[in-house]
Amino acid sequence: MIVPKVIRLYVKAITGVNRLLFMGVALLAFVIVPVMLYEVVARYVFNAPTVWGMELATLIFGPYFLLGGPYLLHLGGHVSLDLVHRALSPAWKRRSDLFNHLVIICFCAILLYYSLPLAMQSWAFRETSFSAWNPQIWPVKFSIPLAVSLLAAQSLAEFLCLLYREPSSRPDEDEVQA
């Protein structure tokens, strides 16, 4: 089956954006690890814990975890029931994957519906953590609707790739890879 050009462009675009974001947030590990190392050394070696170390690591880890998810979906890196999936015929695997992507898109729509107003409210009030350090947390709250939107867009891209692929064929590199 021939994939329409507009769908190929959509798949390449959204997968490319998610890949770039994935590589960018992967660099956050180079911030989280030294912050945690500093906090542990300060706390247990010098008995002088920081007021910001643990909170900063937590605030960075949220977006790190969430924004890497959409590209991880493309890579097939999420937890799945491989034992069940392997037992299915190719046609049923395809049906199962199509259904799963629809469920993911619906889940994302629900989560976006509830998370976006909370993020906007957090921004309007310039919400802070109310800790001793007291950083603003609205940017972290905005990572939730952003990540959910990107996950839905990537799931739609994967759904379209499956939909336009012949049930018995393997994924074409140009269709799946961006």
SVG drawing of the C-alpha trace seen along z (x, -y; Angstrom):
<svg xmlns="http://www.w3.org/2000/svg" viewBox="-10 -35 43 53">
<polyline fill="none" stroke="black" stroke-width="0.4" points="0.0,0.0 1.4,-3.4 1.7,-5.9 0.4,-9.4 3.2,-12.0 1.5,-14.1 1.5,-11.2 5.1,-10.4 6.0,-14.1 4.0,-14.1 5.7,-10.9 9.1,-12.2 8.4,-15.6 7.0,-14.4 9.5,-11.6 12.3,-14.1 11.0,-16.6 10.7,-13.8 14.2,-12.5 15.7,-16.0 13.9,-16.4 14.9,-13.0 18.6,-13.8 18.2,-17.1 16.6,-15.8 19.1,-12.9 21.7,-15.6 19.8,-16.5 21.3,-13.3 24.6,-15.3 22.9,-17.8 21.0,-15.4 23.9,-13.1 26.3,-15.9 23.6,-17.6 22.8,-14.3 26.5,-13.5 27.0,-17.0 24.0,-16.5 25.1,-13.1 28.7,-14.3 27.5,-17.5 25.0,-15.5 27.0,-12.5 30.6,-13.6 30.3,-17.2 26.9,-16.9 25.8,-20.0 22.8,-19.1 21.7,-21.7 18.2,-23.2 18.1,-22.9 19.9,-19.7 17.2,-17.1 14.4,-19.4 16.4,-20.5 17.1,-16.9 13.4,-16.0 12.3,-19.0 14.7,-18.1 13.9,-14.4 10.2,-15.0 10.7,-16.6 13.6,-14.2 11.3,-11.2 8.3,-12.7 9.8,-14.3 11.9,-11.2 8.8,-9.0 7.4,-9.9 10.6,-8.9 10.9,-5.9 7.5,-4.9 8.9,-5.1 11.9,-2.9 9.6,-0.3 11.4,-0.8 8.3,-0.8 7.2,2.1 5.0,4.5 3.5,8.0 6.0,9.6 4.9,13.1 1.3,12.5 2.4,10.4 4.8,13.1 2.0,15.7 -0.2,13.7 -0.3,14.1 1.1,11.1 -2.5,10.0 -3.5,10.1 -0.2,8.4 -1.1,5.5 -4.7,5.3 -3.4,5.3 -0.8,2.6 -3.4,0.4 -5.8,0.8 -3.0,0.0 -2.1,-3.2 -5.8,-4.3 -5.8,-3.6 -2.6,-5.7 -4.1,-8.6 -7.3,-8.5 -5.3,-8.3 -3.2,-11.3 -6.4,-13.3 -7.8,-12.7 -4.5,-13.5 -4.1,-16.7 -7.7,-17.8 -6.8,-17.6 -3.2,-18.7 -3.3,-21.8 -5.6,-23.8 -3.5,-23.0 -0.3,-24.0 -2.0,-27.3 -3.2,-28.0 0.3,-27.3 1.7,-29.8 -0.9,-32.4 -0.1,-32.3 3.6,-31.9 3.4,-28.8 6.4,-28.0 7.3,-24.9 6.9,-26.7 10.1,-25.0 13.1,-26.8 14.6,-27.2 11.2,-28.0 11.8,-27.7 9.0,-28.3 7.5,-25.0 5.2,-26.1 7.7,-25.2 7.8,-21.7 4.1,-21.5 4.0,-22.6 6.2,-19.6 3.2,-17.4 0.8,-18.7 3.8,-19.1 4.9,-15.5 1.4,-14.2 0.8,-16.1 4.0,-14.8 3.2,-11.3 -0.2,-11.5 1.3,-12.8 4.0,-10.1 1.3,-7.4 -0.7,-8.8 2.4,-8.6 3.0,-5.0 -0.7,-4.2 -0.6,-5.7 2.6,-3.7 0.9,-0.5 -2.4,-1.4 -0.7,-1.9 1.7,1.0 0.7,4.4 -0.3,6.7 2.3,9.3 5.2,7.0 7.9,5.7 8.1,1.9 9.8,0.0 12.7,-2.0 11.6,-5.2 8.1,-4.9 9.1,-4.3 12.4,-6.0 12.6,-9.7"/>
</svg>
